[in-house]
Amino acid sequence: MAKLENSVAEVEEMMSALALLIDRQGGLLDNIEFNMVNTKYTAGGLGLLMMMLMMMMMMIVC
């Protein structure tokens, strides 16, 4: 009976550790997603700035 209790306690400990790892990884995934979205907006903004710069250069030349 003591062996069974020890096994159950070990399983409980492993499940708690697994839950903690999953929680931490969820935070990392949220961080990655946030950074990807920000990169998309930054790249879009850079494209607009480049286009405006080219338009300004064309106005100066003309």
C-alpha positions as CSV (number, residue, x, y, z in Angstrom):
1,M,0.0,0.0,0.0
2,A,2.9,2.4,0.8
3,K,4.4,1.7,-2.6
4,L,1.1,2.8,-4.3
5,E,0.9,5.9,-2.2
6,N,4.5,6.8,-3.2
7,S,3.6,6.2,-6.8
8,V,0.6,8.5,-6.6
9,A,2.6,11.2,-4.9
10,E,5.2,10.9,-7.6
11,V,2.6,11.2,-10.4
12,E,1.1,14.2,-8.6
13,E,4.5,15.9,-8.4
14,M,5.2,15.2,-12.1
15,M,1.8,16.6,-13.1
16,S,2.4,19.8,-11.0
17,A,5.8,20.2,-12.7
18,L,4.2,19.7,-16.1
19,A,1.5,22.2,-15.4
20,L,4.2,24.8,-14.5
21,L,6.2,24.1,-17.7
22,I,3.0,24.4,-19.8
23,D,2.1,27.7,-18.1
24,R,5.6,29.1,-18.7
25,Q,5.6,28.0,-22.4
26,G,2.2,29.6,-22.9
27,G,3.7,32.9,-21.8
28,L,6.6,32.4,-24.3
29,L,4.2,31.7,-27.1
30,D,2.2,34.8,-26.3
31,N,5.5,36.8,-26.4
32,I,6.5,35.3,-29.8
33,E,3.0,36.1,-31.2
34,F,3.2,39.7,-29.9
35,N,6.6,40.2,-31.4
36,M,5.5,38.8,-34.8
37,V,2.5,41.2,-34.9
38,N,4.7,44.1,-34.0
39,T,7.3,43.2,-36.7
40,K,4.5,43.1,-39.3
41,Y,3.4,46.6,-38.4
42,T,7.0,47.9,-38.2
43,A,7.7,46.5,-41.7
44,G,4.5,48.0,-43.0
45,G,5.4,51.4,-41.6
46,L,8.9,51.1,-43.0
47,G,7.4,50.5,-46.5
48,L,5.3,53.6,-46.2
49,L,8.2,55.7,-45.1
50,M,10.3,54.5,-48.0
51,M,7.5,55.3,-50.4
52,M,7.1,58.8,-49.0
53,L,10.9,59.3,-49.2
54,M,10.9,58.3,-52.9
55,M,8.0,60.7,-53.6
56,M,9.8,63.5,-51.8
57,M,13.0,62.8,-53.8
58,M,10.9,62.9,-57.1
59,M,9.4,66.2,-56.1
60,I,12.9,67.7,-55.5
61,V,14.2,66.4,-58.8
62,C,11.2,67.8,-60.8
